Amino acid sequence: MPDKDMLEQVQEVLDKLRPFLLRDGGDCELVDVEDGIVKLRLLGACGSCPSSTITLKAGIERALLEEVPGVVEVEQVF
């Protein structure tokens, strides 16, 4: 069972990043947080964008690692 506080913190960070994703026609959905691994589903343009892995790792993962204690990795789920 994921830590409720961690889920809320992850969602807050995603909400801050969302305008940048929406600007490019994409979005992301928080699926789960399990053992510090955040599982995200990329939506819209992000789902088929060749740069989505970079967005996921360099953008979203970096922000979550910096801002949410306990996050160790971000994984994309389909």
N, CA, C and O of each residue as an XYZ file, in Angstrom:
312
protein
N       0.852     -1.198      0.000
C       0.000      0.000      0.000
C       0.884      1.242      0.000
O       1.704      1.414      0.902
N       0.725      2.122     -1.013
C       1.585      3.300     -1.066
C       1.279      4.274      0.068
O       0.153      4.360      0.560
N       2.300      4.990      0.458
C       2.180      6.012      1.479
C       1.310      7.154      0.933
O       1.619      7.738     -0.105
N       0.223      7.460      1.644
C      -0.717      8.484      1.173
C      -0.032      9.835      0.998
O      -0.290     10.547      0.027
N       0.846     10.186      1.945
C       1.556     11.462      1.831
C       2.432     11.498      0.585
O       2.497     12.513     -0.109
N       3.110     10.371      0.304
C       3.963     10.321     -0.882
C       3.123     10.464     -2.145
O       3.509     11.184     -3.066
N       1.980      9.786     -2.196
C       1.090      9.922     -3.352
C       0.682     11.372     -3.553
O       0.700     11.879     -4.675
N       0.312     12.041     -2.460
C      -0.099     13.449     -2.556
C       1.051     14.327     -3.021
O       0.857     15.224     -3.842
N       2.251     14.075     -2.501
C       3.422     14.861     -2.898
C       3.745     14.651     -4.376
O       4.055     15.604     -5.091
N       3.672     13.410     -4.825
C       3.932     13.101     -6.230
C       2.900     13.824     -7.098
O       3.250     14.417     -8.119
N       1.641     13.774     -6.698
C       0.584     14.419     -7.478
C       0.794     15.926     -7.540
O       0.552     16.542     -8.579
N       1.244     16.532     -6.432
C       1.515     17.977     -6.422
C       2.602     18.342     -7.424
O       2.472     19.323     -8.156
N       3.676     17.553     -7.458
C       4.765     17.819     -8.403
C       4.265     17.639     -9.838
O       4.581     18.447    -10.711
N       3.490     16.588    -10.083
C       2.948     16.359    -11.427
C       2.042     17.520    -11.846
O       2.053     17.933    -13.005
N       1.261     18.041    -10.901
C       0.376     19.167    -11.217
C       1.182     20.405    -11.619
O       0.740     21.198    -12.450
N       2.377     20.565    -11.019
C       3.237     21.698    -11.388
C       3.832     21.504    -12.781
O       4.044     22.473    -13.510
N       4.098     20.257    -13.145
C       4.703     19.966    -14.453
C       3.668     19.892    -15.579
O       3.994     20.077    -16.752
N       2.423     19.620    -15.205
C       1.361     19.380    -16.193
C       1.232     20.474    -17.264
O       1.072     20.142    -18.438
N       1.298     21.769    -16.902
C       1.152     22.800    -17.957
C       2.174     22.661    -19.085
O       1.869     22.973    -20.237
N       3.384     22.194    -18.764
C       4.407     22.020    -19.793
C       4.048     20.863    -20.715
O       4.273     20.932    -21.924
N       3.492     19.804    -20.146
C       3.066     18.665    -20.960
C       1.874     19.044    -21.830
O       1.821     18.711    -23.013
N       0.912     19.751    -21.221
C      -0.295     20.146    -21.959
C       0.051     21.075    -23.117
O      -0.569     21.009    -24.178
N       1.040     21.939    -22.910
C       1.450     22.876    -23.951
C       1.880     22.128    -25.211
O       1.689     22.612    -26.326
N       2.462     20.946    -25.021
C       2.914     20.146    -26.160
C       1.890     19.090    -26.574
O       2.198     18.212    -27.379
N       0.674     19.169    -26.030
C      -0.394     18.258    -26.431
C      -0.396     16.930    -25.692
O      -1.038     15.975    -26.129
N       0.317     16.863    -24.578
C       0.390     15.614    -23.824
C      -0.093     15.791    -22.401
O      -0.556     16.865    -22.017
N       0.017     14.746    -21.635
C      -0.345     14.763    -20.225
C       0.191     13.474    -19.608
O       0.705     12.608    -20.316
N       0.070     13.349    -18.289
C       0.461     12.110    -17.639
C      -0.527     11.800    -16.529
O      -1.177     12.687    -15.977
N      -0.619     10.529    -16.224
C      -1.548     10.052    -15.204
C      -0.751      9.233    -14.196
O       0.010      8.342    -14.572
N      -0.930      9.540    -12.919
C      -0.288      8.772    -11.853
C      -1.042      7.463    -11.689
O      -2.230      7.466    -11.367
N      -0.357      6.341    -11.908
C      -0.980      5.029    -11.808
C      -0.792      4.465    -10.405
O      -1.739      3.973     -9.792
N       0.453      4.540     -9.895
C       0.735      3.944     -8.593
C       2.100      4.404     -8.107
O       2.920      4.884     -8.890
N       2.336      4.256     -6.818
C       3.668      4.413     -6.246
C       3.906      3.160     -5.414
O       3.150      2.861     -4.490
N       4.969      2.430     -5.754
C       5.237      1.155     -5.100
C       6.730      1.061     -4.784
O       7.560      1.070     -5.693
N       7.067      0.971     -3.505
C       8.469      0.887     -3.064
C       9.320      2.016     -3.627
O      10.466      1.800     -4.022
N       8.759      3.223     -3.663
C       9.498      4.381     -4.150
C       9.533      4.512     -5.656
O      10.131      5.450     -6.182
N       8.895      3.575     -6.366
C       8.848      3.634     -7.830
C       7.504      4.224     -8.250
O       6.441      3.666     -7.978
N       7.587      5.364     -8.918
C       6.384      6.059     -9.384
C       6.038      5.514    -10.760
O       6.869      5.518    -11.668
N       4.800      5.042    -10.908
C       4.350      4.490    -12.188
C       3.414      5.497    -12.851
O       2.372      5.865    -12.309
N       3.825      5.928    -14.040
C       3.072      6.933    -14.780
C       2.640      6.397    -16.129
O       3.333      5.593    -16.752
N       1.481      6.860    -16.565
C       1.023      6.583    -17.925
C       1.077      7.916    -18.670
O       0.475      8.901    -18.241
N       1.799      7.938    -19.781
C       1.864      9.146    -20.597
C       0.676      9.155    -21.549
O       0.348      8.142    -22.167
N       0.041     10.311    -21.655
C      -1.194     10.443    -22.432
C      -1.023     11.431    -23.578
O      -0.060     12.196    -23.617
N      -1.966     11.402    -24.505
C      -1.978     12.355    -25.606
C      -0.719     12.242    -26.442
O      -0.252     11.142    -26.740
N      -0.169     13.399    -26.821
C       1.027     13.421    -27.672
C       2.209     12.754    -26.984
O       3.086     12.214    -27.658
N       2.251     12.781    -25.652
C       3.374     12.169    -24.927
C       3.432     10.661    -25.138
O       4.510     10.068    -25.097
N       2.289     10.047    -25.361
C       2.249      8.601    -25.535
C       2.977      8.116    -26.766
O       3.489      6.997    -26.786
N       3.029      8.960    -27.813
C       3.650      8.537    -29.070
C       4.878      9.374    -29.430
O       5.471      9.170    -30.490
N       5.264     10.308    -28.569
C       6.383     11.195    -28.866
C       7.708     10.460    -28.710
O       7.914      9.766    -27.715
N       8.613     10.603    -29.686
C       9.916      9.945    -29.569
C      10.748     10.483    -28.390
O      11.650      9.798    -27.908
N      10.450     11.690    -27.933
C      11.185     12.288    -26.809
C      10.558     11.962    -25.458
O      11.016     12.466    -24.432
N       9.515     11.127    -25.439
C       8.794     10.885    -24.185
C       9.677     10.256    -23.109
O       9.489     10.530    -21.924
N      10.633      9.421    -23.502
C      11.531      8.820    -22.510
C      12.387      9.895    -21.856
O      12.630      9.853    -20.650
N      12.839     10.850    -22.644
C      13.630     11.962    -22.100
C      12.759     12.807    -21.177
O      13.198     13.199    -20.096
N      11.538     13.086    -21.592
C      10.601     13.842    -20.754
C      10.392     13.109    -19.431
O      10.414     13.719    -18.362
N      10.191     11.809    -19.513
C       9.920     11.004    -18.330
C      11.120     10.997    -17.385
O      10.961     11.227    -16.187
N      12.311     10.735    -17.910
C      13.502     10.563    -17.074
C      14.134     11.908    -16.696
O      14.380     12.166    -15.518
N      14.396     12.756    -17.682
C      15.127     14.001    -17.414
C      14.224     15.059    -16.797
O      14.690     15.906    -16.035
N      12.945     15.016    -17.119
C      12.038     16.029    -16.607
C      11.287     15.583    -15.369
O      11.533     16.072    -14.266
N      10.378     14.659    -15.559
C       9.477     14.242    -14.478
C      10.248     13.525    -13.370
O      10.079     13.854    -12.195
N      11.090     12.553    -13.723
C      11.811     11.797    -12.698
C      12.735     12.707    -11.893
O      12.791     12.604    -10.668
N      13.453     13.589    -12.567
C      14.375     14.478    -11.858
C      13.627     15.360    -10.856
O      14.074     15.541     -9.724
N      12.492     15.902    -11.282
C      11.696     16.762    -10.389
C      11.192     15.969     -9.181
O      11.233     16.457     -8.052
N      10.720     14.753     -9.422
C      10.201     13.931     -8.325
C      11.312     13.514     -7.360
O      11.107     13.520     -6.146
N      12.478     13.154     -7.882
C      13.603     12.758     -7.023
C      14.021     13.925     -6.132
O      14.373     13.728     -4.969
N      13.981     15.151     -6.685
C      14.386     16.334     -5.924
C      13.353     16.720     -4.878
O      13.712     17.163     -3.787
N      12.076     16.557     -5.196
C      11.033     17.144     -4.356
C      10.289     16.172     -3.447
O       9.659     16.597     -2.479
N      10.352     14.877     -3.741
C       9.578     13.921     -2.940
C      10.520     12.899     -2.298
O      11.076     12.048     -2.992
N      10.701     12.979     -0.977
C      11.559     12.009     -0.298
C      11.017     10.593     -0.467
O       9.820     10.349     -0.317
N      11.916      9.666     -0.779
C      11.500      8.268     -0.909
C      11.317      7.807     -2.338
O      11.297      6.603     -2.596
N      11.181      8.740     -3.280
C      11.054      8.348     -4.692
C      12.431      7.920     -5.185
O      13.416      8.633     -4.993
N      12.495      6.753     -5.823
C      13.770      6.245     -6.327
C      13.818      6.167     -7.856
O      14.896      6.171     -8.449
N      12.651      6.096     -8.483
C      12.621      5.926     -9.937
C      11.225      6.234    -10.455
O      10.243      6.173     -9.715
N      11.153      6.570    -11.751
C       9.869      6.738    -12.428
C       9.826      5.742    -13.570
O      10.763      5.659    -14.365
N       8.744      4.989    -13.653
C       8.554      4.005    -14.725
C       7.330      4.378    -15.536
O       6.332      4.854    -14.995
N       7.417      4.158    -16.830
C       6.257      4.363    -17.691
C       5.487      3.051    -17.783
O       6.071      1.993    -18.019
N       4.182      3.128    -17.595
C       3.331      1.962    -17.785
C       2.391      2.252    -18.958
O       2.054      3.402    -19.240
N       1.985      1.185    -19.625
C       1.152      1.363    -20.833
C      -0.238      0.834    -20.624
O      -1.067      0.902    -21.531
